[in-house]
Amino acid sequence: MSGAFPPLREELRGIEPYGAPQLDVPVQLNVNENPYGPSPEAAADIARAVGEAAVSLNRYPDREFVALRAALATYLNSSGGSAIVPEMVWAANGSNEVMLQLLQAFGGPGRVALSFAPTYSMYPEYARDTLTEWVAGHRAEDFSLDLDAAGDLVLEKQPSVVLLPSPNNPTGTALPPEAVSMLCEAAASYEPGGVVVVDEAYGEFRRAGTPSALELLAVHRNLVVTRTMSKAFALAGARVGYLAADPAICDAIRVVRLPYHLSAVTQATALAALRHAPELLGRVDDLRVERDATVVWLREQGFEVADSDANFVLFGRFADRHAVWRGLVDRGVLIRETGPDGWLRVSIGTAGEMAAFRQALLETVRQTTDQTSTRDTA
Ligand SMILES: *Cc1c(COP(=O)(O)O)cnc(C)c1O
C-alpha cells in the first residue's frame, strides 16, 4: 500500500485533537468548570429522572425536545431575556455542537466565518470542519473591540457567521450592547447577510451592569445568543448547550442536525437540573466575588490582569509562561496555558483552591526569579 494511512483529509494530517491536558492533580483550575457539584438532593433528582427515562430507552427520544425547549425558554427569561418562546430555543450536546451546527447551516464552501482574536480556540475548528473560510480580525491592546475597525472588517469580508464570545474566552472581556447591535446591522447590510453569534457561555458570571445580548433579540433578526449548562450551571458532564434566536434560525438548524441528537438521558438530566436551577447557580455570586478578589490580588503582586466578566482571569506577562505553568503543576495546581503569548488563564475555584493557587504562584515566581538571578550572576 502506498501513501499515508488512514486516508485523512489533507488539511487534517498531523493536527493534534483540541483539548486541555486532563492531569490528575488536586487543584483543577484549567477548564472553567464550576467547582461546586450538585447537592445530594439535586443529584438524587437527576438520578430519578434518568431512571424514569431508562424504562423507555428502547424508543428514540423526542426529536424536537419540546419539554426541554420550554424549560430553557423559561430559564432564559429569568436570566437576561424576555419574551423568549420555545420556538426560539435550540439545544444540542454542549454549545460546541450548537455552534458547529450553526456553521453547518450558515457556513460552508465559499462562505466566511469571522471572529476577533484572541478568541475561543474552537471557532477555527468549526470553520475547518465545515469548509468555511476562517477570518480573524484583532482586538485592541486591552482586549476590547475597536468598533470602527470591526464594522469595516465585516463589511469587507461579508461573513455569513460572526462569532463573538461575550464574556470572551480567554480574556474575560464582555461586549457592550452597542457593539453587538452595530455588528448585527453591518452583517444585515449585504446579501444574503450573516448571522451574529454572541457566545454567552459565561453570561451568568457577568458583572453587575453588564447586559446580556438576549436583550437585543427583539431588535435584530440575525442575532443568535448561545448559552451552556457547562459553566455557571455546574453541569459540564451532561453536555448540554443551547441558543436563543429567531424561530427561522432554529428551523434552519433542524435541517443539519443528526436525527435524535439529544438522547433521552440528556433531556431527562437537563430537565431535572433546570428544576434545581437556583441551587445549581447558587454559588455564582461567590465565584464572582472570588474572581474580583483574584484580579485585585494579582494586580497587587504586580501582574498585568485583564478585567473579567467570566469565571476565569487572564494574567501575565511571563517571559516563559510554560515554566510558570509547569511550576504550578508541580505544586498540584493545574491552570491553562492559553491566550496571547506570555499570558496564563486561571479558572475560579473554591476559596481553598484559590489560596492554593496564590501560594503556588508566589513560590513558582520566586523560584523562577531565583534561577534567573543565579544565571545572571553566574
Ligand atoms: C466552555 C465554552 C463553551 C461551552 O462549551 P460546551 O460545549 O457547552 O461545554 C462555549 N464557548 C466558549 C467560549 C467556552 O469557553
The ligand as an SDF file (V2000), in Angstrom:
LIG
                    3D

 15 15  0  0  0  0  0  0  0  0999 V2000
  -16.6740   26.4840   27.6510 C   0  0  0  0  0  0  0  0  0  0  0  0
  -17.0880   27.2810   26.4430 C   0  0  0  0  0  0  0  0  0  0  0  0
  -18.2080   26.9020   25.7060 C   0  0  0  0  0  0  0  0  0  0  0  0
  -19.0900   25.7760   26.1580 C   0  0  0  0  0  0  0  0  0  0  0  0
  -18.7990   24.5670   25.6880 O   0  0  0  0  0  0  0  0  0  0  0  0
  -19.8300   23.3570   25.9170 P   0  0  0  0  0  0  0  0  0  0  0  0
  -19.6990   22.6120   24.6460 O   0  0  0  0  0  0  0  0  0  0  0  0
  -21.2010   23.9340   26.0970 O   0  0  0  0  0  0  0  0  0  0  0  0
  -19.3570   22.6370   27.1140 O   0  0  0  0  0  0  0  0  0  0  0  0
  -18.5870   27.6790   24.6320 C   0  0  0  0  0  0  0  0  0  0  0  0
  -17.9100   28.7810   24.3010 N   0  0  0  0  0  0  0  0  0  0  0  0
  -16.8440   29.1880   24.9850 C   0  0  0  0  0  0  0  0  0  0  0  0
  -16.1660   30.4450   24.5900 C   0  0  0  0  0  0  0  0  0  0  0  0
  -16.3970   28.4290   26.0630 C   0  0  0  0  0  0  0  0  0  0  0  0
  -15.3070   28.8310   26.7270 O   0  0  0  0  0  0  0  0  0  0  0  0
  1  2  1  0
  2  3  1  0
  2 14  2  0
  3  4  1  0
  3 10  2  0
  4  5  1  0
  5  6  1  0
  6  7  2  0
  6  8  1  0
  6  9  1  0
 10 11  1  0
 11 12  2  0
 12 13  1  0
 12 14  1  0
 14 15  1  0
M  END
$$$$
